[in-house]
Amino acid sequence: MKGLFLLLLTLTVVWAYPSKILLSYTGGRIVGGENAVQGEFPFIVSIRWGIFGSAQHVCAGSILNENWILTAGHCLTELPFPGTMEIVAGMTDMKNSNGLEKWQTIKVVERILYPDYPGGVQPNDIALLRLESPLELNENVQKVALPVKGTETTGITTLAGWGSTSSTTSPVYPTDLQRIDLPIVPLSECDAALTSLIGSHPLADTNICTGPLTGGISACGGDSGGPLIQKTANGIEQVGIVSWGIVPCGTRGAPSVYTGVINNFIIDHCWGCGIPNFTGGRIVGGENAVQGEFPYIVSIRWGILGTSQHVCGGTILNERWVLTAGHCVTELPLPGTMQIVAGMTDMKNSNGLEKWQTIKVVERIVHPDYQGGVNPNDIALLRLETALELNENVQKVALPAKGSETSGTTILAGWGSTSTTTNPIMPTDLQRIDLPVVGLKECDAALTSLVGTHPLADTNICTGPLSGGYSACSGDSGGPLLQKTANGIEQVGIVSWGIVPCGTKGAPSVYTGVSNFERKMKGFLSLILVIITTGAAHPNKFHIGYSGGRIVGGTNAAPGEFPYIVSIKWGFIGLLQHVCGGSILNENWILTAGHCLTELPFPGTIKIVAGMTDKYNSSGLENWQVIKVIERIVHPDYAGGVNPNDIALLRLETPLELNANVQTVNLPVPGSLTQGTGILAGWGSTSTTTNISLPDNLQRVNVTIVDLDMCNEALNILIGDHPLATTNVCSGPLSLEVGACSIIVTH
């Protein structure tokens, strides 16, 4: 069986499966097929994923209706975080060569996996995607029909997808949608074929198999999630979803395996019933708050590359610190930027009268006993980059006395979903509602009857009413539960978790209680009290960012002008993008910055591309060498972030082939003094604003070397304390908009 592998039919990543089976994600297309005619499969969509605005095809799916897409579960579980998923409908040719295709590209805002799918090559490999806005149905964008429950699939089927056309382990990527007719292979025959090829395997009675077993024709990587369809008396119906197979694709005796549609939860299950949900919506059953009614509440926002959106609520402890839920920190992906907006009631500022204060978060402190997810001790502090200016609409919140008991009526405020279904409805106005406290015993009993085992603790607070229709909801997370006391309005709780659909009958909302932290949470409230009393803050003015930018004030470099520069790319499952530059020391080693390694998230793959000037190779004349990095060595004295000794080495998996466009760089004699004019080359941002502008071509610019004393003085004037060291070199000019960009960002 050597050379045969189980294949989840998506992208390039490998991981171990029990026995001797390897899962491989090769991102390919249909083997043995032919180009589909435009509009032949109006229900198929390309599912795309990416970071920083660059997205590429990872899977296929099919249109259930204007708002929902059907695909494979592994098309979700095998993707990394962070990243954005979108679908493209109405597409046949990925290049739209004739210019006639009217694509609809829509962001995915909700991903729902079959609850019994454990990930990898397994049964129940099915999922739904909810779109941000409805598709506009037309002759090239149509809903797929599903078969009647209990229908048996036999005879000839048709497969469509953008998977690899290669029958080797090296994928070949066509731009046109492929299609092929395939015979159904009975499960008993499929089981025998798989056993003879690879031994033990996860075929289940909910799967469908296709042949032919003579080889040369099959689904392949990149087809994942796409539809297996069949002509019936009712017309074209989708009978299966591309799941897994054997590589090389089209191997003799190897069937392709699909998840059978008629045996799964699209038909048999209610979506989301009784499942805890702990992120982003709004208050159910509330009403608009009056401007300035809750001057201590803030909107916590998160995003990448200057785009941010509301993810949680929080409250102002003092000018420098915000109180929120722990999961508002732990559940966010890396990388990304967090900021708060204070003084806001209407997210659109419709009357133009709200004076918002938007400030970056530079430190996040989660309670040390919080384990993440839905658990006790769900509390965190956020330190702001600059101090808030307190006014009538931006105020500190009051906290209750230690050990205070919470009972009676409370007030909840937040920007969470107002919907009582699994589809969130996002108002722009801050919502508020009065809610009765539910005792912990009653809360425990209610939760047990709904969901069984649950993590309610004696440090939590619950609210009702249990009659339904009113509750906190996703997006309220981290916001305040308030109560009127003899001392005025005090925050008694922090929105933590609940049940979806929000406002379900019998379902309480659960909060982290604030008043008993000193006794129950190992002094975390003491830290809060110190912050309130002292306004404590410590220096942290720098941040490393990877915004894919380029050189400011430069010009396009000529092909071969900088043969020693390489593009360092990072990504998951074959999706790679430029993150840093580097230079060739010899055939096996690359020189780069230390932060190009320490600031990358894990997991992920690093590769270098040598011989490249134009990222798209528009002329077709560049012969790139793409090689995986197998060892990363950071200077032992580099402390990470913006600090001295920011240098690293990368060892390549195979040697570079040196030629006219791939050369080693020369290094200066030790002790040499750098002065005069230098030349900078890279793919950094060309923008002089915080909005990056990403060119395709390598940029180059002449820069003036600035001596360290002048550099130190300039940095002091701009930002105060800084980490400039005698081992650094600075460049100017200090009077012009010329320089490197988007690798080190100072704040």
C-alpha positions, 0 to 999 in steps of 0.5 A, a space after each residue: 500500500 506504499 504511497 496510498 493515503 486517505 485524502 480529505 479533499 481540501 488543501 495542503 496540510 498533513 497529520 496523523 490518522 490511526 494505523 498507517 493512514 495519513 490525511 493529506 489536504 491537496 487542494 486539487 480538482 476532479 481527475 478525468 473530468 472536463 470543463 463544465 459549461 457556464 451556468 451548468 451547475 448554478 447551485 455550486 459555490 467556491 468557498 474561500 478563506 484568507 487573512 488580510 483581505 487575500 482569499 483563495 479557494 479551499 472548498 466547494 459548497 452548494 446553495 440551500 437557499 439565499 442565506 445558507 450553504 451546505 458543505 463538508 465539516 472538514 472544510 471548517 475544522 481544518 481551517 486555521 484561526 484567524 481568517 475570513 471565510 467567504 463564498 463566490 456564487 455564479 462562478 464557473 471560470 475562476 479567471 472570468 476570462 470572458 468577463 461575462 460571469 456576474 459573481 456574488 461574493 459574500 462573507 460567511 458569518 456563522 459556521 455550524 458543524 454536525 454535532 457528532 462530527 469529530 473532525 478529520 476523516 470520519 462520518 458525519 462530515 457535514 456543515 452549514 454556512 450562514 451568509 452575511 447578506 442574501 444571495 440574489 437568485 438568477 439563472 446562474 445562482 440557484 438553490 440545489 434540490 435535496 432528495 426525499 428522506 430514505 431515497 437509495 442512491 444507485 446508478 450514475 451520478 455527476 460530480 462538479 468541483 474545482 479540485 486537482 486534475 492530477 493523478 499524481 501527488 502533485 496537484 494541477 490547478 485548472 481555472 474552469 469548473 470541472 464535471 464528470 459522471 461517476 458510477 455508484 459503488 455499493 458500500 460492501 464493495 467500497 468497504 472491500 476496496 478500501 480494506 484491500 488498499 489501506 486496511 482499517 478505514 472509517 467508512 460508515 453506512 451514512 457514506 456514499 461511494 463512487 468509482 470507477 474502480 478501474 482508476 483514472 477518474 475520481 474526486 480530488 483535493 479542492 473538491 471537498 464540500 462540493 455536491 455529488 448530484 443525480 438526475 431523478 424524476 424530480 430533476 437534479 438533486 444533491 445526494 452527497 457531499 465530497 468528503 475523502 478519498 485516496 491519493 494519488 487521486 484516480 488510483 486503481 481500485 480506489 473509490 471516492 467517499 461522500 457524506 450522504 445528504 439524506 442521512 444527516 442533520 439537514 433534514 433530521 435535526 433542529 439547528 442550535 437547540 439547547 447549545 450554549 453560545 457565548 459570543 457576540 449578539 444583543 439583549 433580547 426583549 430590551 429597549 433603546 437606552 437613552 444617550 448618556 444613560 450608561 456612561 461607563 459602558 464601552 464597546 470592545 472591538 477587534 480586527 485586523 489591518 484597521 478594520 474592527 467590529 464590536 465583539 463584547 461589552 466592557 465597563 470603565 474602572 478608571 481612565 486606563 482600565 476596562 473590566 470585561 469577561 475573560 472569554 472576550 480575550 481568550 476566544 479572539 484569534 491571533 493576530 489582531 488588534 483590540 480597541 475600546 470605544 467609550 461615549 457611544 450609544 448609537 453605533 452609527 452616531 446618527 445624530 452626530 452628537 456623540 463624542 466617541 473616544 476610541 483607544 487601543 488596548 495594550 494589555 490584557 489580563 485574564 483571571 489566572 483561574 479562568 480555564 477558557 470557554 464556558 467556565 467560572 472566573 470569566 473575568 479580565 482587565 484591559 489596559 488602554 494605550 492612552 487615558 480616557 477623558 472623563 466627562 458626562 458621557 464617559 464615567 467610571 463604574 461603581 463596584 459593590 462592597 465586598 461580599 454583597 448579596 445580589 437579589 431583586 431586580 437588575 439592569 442589563 445594558 449591551 449591544 447584543 442580538 435582539 433575536 430569539 432565533 439562531 439568526 442574530 439581529 444586530 441593532 445599532 442602539 445600545 439596549 437596556 432591560 430590567 431583569 430579575 435575579 434567579 437564585 443559584 439553586 433554581 438556576 442550576 435546576 433550570 440549566 440541568 433540565 435544558 442541557 444536563 451537565 453545566 459549569 455553573 459555580 457559586 461565583 456566578 449570578 443568574 437572571 430570568 425571567 424563566 418564562 422566556 423572551 428576555 435575556 442577555 445574548 451574544 455580543 452582550 458578553 463582558 458587559 455590565 449587570 447593574 443594580 440600584 443600591 443605596 450608594 447609587 448604580 453599581 455593577 454586580 455582574 459581568 455577562 458570561 454565558 447563556 443558552 441559544 436561541 436567546 430568550 428560550 423558555 426556562 433558560 437563565 442568563 449567567 454572569 460572573 459575580 463581582 462582589 465576592 471576588 476577594 474571597 473566592 477568586 484569590 485576590 483578583 478584585 484586589 488587583 482591580 481595587 489597586 488599579 482604581 486607586 492608583 490608575 496604575 499603568 506601565 510602559 508598553 508603547 510598541 507593537 510588531 504588526 504584519 500588515 503586508 505593506 511595502 516601502 513608502 516613497 519607493 519605485 518598482 525594482 527591476 527584475 533581477 535587481 535584488 537577486 538576494 532578496 526573498 519573500 518569506 511566506 506563512 500560512 496554513 493548509 497551502 494558503 500562504 501569504 507574504 509576511 516578511 522579507 529576507 536575504 540569501 546567505 547561502 544555498 541553505 540559509 536565509 537571514 531575517 528579523 527575529 520578530 518575523 518568527 516570534 510574532 507568527 501564530 502557531 500552527 503554520 508553515 513558513 516557506 521562502 520564495 526566491 527569484 521573485 520581483 512581481 508577486 503575480 509573475 505577470 510576465 511569466 518569465 520569473 522562475 521562482 524557487 519555493 522552499 519550505 523552512 525546516 529550522 528557525 533560529 532566533 538570536 538568544 538575546 532577542 526578547 521579542 517585540 520591539 527590542 534589540 538583537 532582532 535577528 534570525 536565521 532560517 534553514 531551508 529544506 532543500 538547497 537553492 539553485 543559484 542563478 542570475 536571479 538567485 544570488 547570495 548577499 554580501 555582508 560587511 566586515 565586522 566593525 564597519 561604520 554604516 553611513 551615507 546612502 543605503 538602499 532599501 528593498 521590500 514588499 512593504 506598504 507604500 501608504 503614508 497613512 494607517 490604511 495600507 496600500 499593497 503593490 504587486 512589485 518589489 519596491 526599492 528606495 534610496 535612504 539616508 543613514 541617520 546617526 544614532 544620536 540624531 535617531 535617538 533624539 527624533 524617537 524621543 520627540 515622537 514617542 518618548 522612551 524607546 528601545 534603540 540600541 547601539 547595535 541598530 542602524 537608522 535611516 531617514 530622511 527625517 523630513 520626507 515621506 520615505 521609509 520602510 513600512 508595515 513591519 514595525 509599527 510604533 504606537 
